[in-house]
Every structure is written in structure tokens, then in C-alpha cells.
């Protein structure tokens, strides 16, 4: 039995319903495929960025004059405080700026980015999706452009060449 003869005996409303379901299935499948590809590309980009950060940090730590000043434990604690400050409704700008202000040099900044890695920031709202990203991505997503600009000025004032 061919497809053309299968639907011959159906009422027109059933044919219309089947057509709508098929079109919705094709659109839904295309959307899910696109979303998965986008996630894969973003994850690959983050991995490449994290590797570049690790390589540059290793290079800076070889030279005593550019070596990381803060301990790894302090850096990990800072990353956790920043994540907590970004989580939920409202962002605690002062907590984030206090942690950023503790940075001493380029190596400390890169160590913070490395320790933060890729994290999920909880939106705190039922229908608003959580955000997944690096330190810079999370801060840019959660804070206003003026707040990010102020943090970048704070970083620049410390002689650190990297920005959020």
C-alpha cells in the first residue's frame, strides 16, 4: 500500500491534523538539532579559551616577576564567592568588585578565570533559564554594561591587561 492511497479514505480534518503534526515534527527536530550543534560549538570554544588561559598562566608563572601572587586556595575561594554573588535574583556587585579588587597582576586574573572555568549561574526565577559560561560571560550576562565597565576600570587601574 503506497502513502498516497493510505490517506485517501480519511476525512479532510484528519488529513489536516496529520499534516500539522508532521510539519511540527520537522520544525521541532530541526530546532533541537540546531540547539545541540550550537551547544557543541560553544563548548568547544570554551575549551579552547580555557586551554589558552592555562597555557598563558603557565608561561606567566615561570617568570618570578609575573608569577601569580595569590594562592590557588584564595583564587578558588574568590571564584566561588563570585559565583554565589551572581546566583539568583539580583547580583551583588559589591561582592564581585571586592573579589576583583583582590587581584594583584595578570597571572592572578588568569588564575581566577581558570578556577572559575565554566559554571552555571542560577537565574532564581522559575521560567528564566539558568546561564552557563566563563567568568567573563557570566559577569557580562548578570551585570549591566556600566557595572562591567566599572569592573574593567578597576582591573585596568591595577595594571592588569586582561578584561572581562
Secondary structure by P-SEA (a helix, b strand, c coil): cccccccccccaaaaaaaaaaaaaaaaaaaaaaaaaaaaaaaaaaaaaaaaaaaaaaaaaaacccccccccaaaaaaaaaaaaaaacccccaaaaaaaaaaacccaaaaaaaaaaacbbbbbcccccbbbbbbcaaaaaaacccaaaaaaaaaaaaaacccccc
